[in-house]
Amino acid sequence: MAITPEFVVGFSREAMELTLVICLPMMGVGLIVGVVISIFQAATQIQDATLTLVPKLIAMFLALILAFPWIMDKMITYTTNLLINIPTYIR
């Protein structure tokens, strides 16, 4: 198998897709918490930047802890496939 532009693009696409999938749990939780806090700020007219930052950080950290086994499974599978296929890639 020769390294072609299509191979490089496909390989890069797969890595970027995995990165996006891995980021989804934290980003989704951050988005939901941000919207809830924005609604709260609009209702109470409290406009403090730290009011959004701290809860988002805590929620995203908790999401990371909960999703960590799934994330590691995805990363181990990707890395295993990558290492197993190295002989195929260098031909």
C-alpha positions as CSV (number, residue, x, y, z in Angstrom):
1,M,0.0,0.0,0.0
2,A,1.6,3.2,-1.1
3,I,1.1,6.4,0.8
4,T,-1.2,8.5,-1.3
5,P,-2.8,11.9,-0.6
6,E,-6.1,10.1,-0.2
7,F,-4.6,7.9,2.5
8,V,-3.2,10.9,4.4
9,V,-6.5,12.7,4.2
10,G,-8.4,9.7,5.4
11,F,-5.9,9.0,8.2
12,S,-6.1,12.7,9.3
13,R,-9.9,12.7,9.1
14,E,-10.1,9.6,11.3
15,A,-7.9,11.2,13.9
16,M,-9.9,14.4,13.9
17,E,-13.2,12.5,14.1
18,L,-11.9,10.6,17.1
19,T,-10.8,13.9,18.8
20,L,-14.2,15.4,18.2
21,V,-16.0,12.3,19.6
22,I,-13.8,12.2,22.6
23,C,-14.5,15.9,23.3
24,L,-18.3,15.7,23.0
25,P,-19.2,14.7,26.6
26,M,-17.3,17.6,28.1
27,M,-18.3,20.2,25.5
28,G,-22.0,19.1,25.7
29,V,-22.0,19.4,29.5
30,G,-20.3,22.8,29.3
31,L,-22.8,24.0,26.7
32,I,-25.8,22.9,28.8
33,V,-24.4,24.4,32.0
34,G,-23.6,27.6,30.2
35,V,-27.1,28.0,28.8
36,V,-28.7,27.3,32.2
37,I,-26.5,29.8,33.9
38,S,-27.1,32.4,31.1
39,I,-30.8,32.0,31.7
40,F,-30.3,32.4,35.4
41,Q,-28.2,35.6,34.8
42,A,-30.8,37.0,32.5
43,A,-33.6,36.3,35.0
44,T,-31.7,37.8,38.0
45,Q,-29.7,40.5,36.1
46,I,-26.5,39.3,37.8
47,Q,-23.7,39.8,35.3
48,D,-20.6,38.3,36.8
49,A,-18.1,36.4,34.6
50,T,-17.0,34.1,37.4
51,L,-20.6,32.9,37.8
52,T,-20.4,31.1,34.5
53,L,-16.7,30.0,34.7
54,V,-16.6,28.1,38.0
55,P,-19.8,25.9,37.5
56,K,-18.7,25.1,33.9
57,L,-15.3,24.0,35.0
58,I,-16.7,21.8,37.7
59,A,-19.4,20.3,35.4
60,M,-16.8,19.6,32.7
61,F,-14.4,18.0,35.1
62,L,-17.2,15.8,36.5
63,A,-18.1,14.9,32.9
64,L,-14.5,14.0,32.2
65,I,-14.4,11.7,35.3
66,L,-17.6,10.0,34.3
67,A,-16.6,9.6,30.6
68,F,-13.0,8.7,31.2
69,P,-13.4,4.9,30.9
70,W,-15.2,5.3,27.6
71,I,-12.6,7.8,26.4
72,M,-9.7,5.5,27.3
73,D,-11.5,2.6,25.5
74,K,-11.8,4.7,22.3
75,M,-8.1,5.9,22.5
76,I,-6.8,2.4,23.2
77,T,-8.8,0.9,20.3
78,Y,-7.5,3.7,17.9
79,T,-3.9,3.3,19.1
80,T,-4.0,-0.5,18.9
81,N,-5.3,-0.4,15.3
82,L,-2.7,2.2,14.4
83,L,0.1,0.1,15.8
84,I,-1.1,-3.1,14.3
85,N,-1.4,-1.5,10.8
86,I,2.0,0.1,10.8
87,P,3.5,-2.6,8.5
88,T,0.7,-2.1,6.1
89,Y,1.3,1.7,6.1
90,I,5.0,1.5,5.4
91,R,4.7,-0.8,2.4
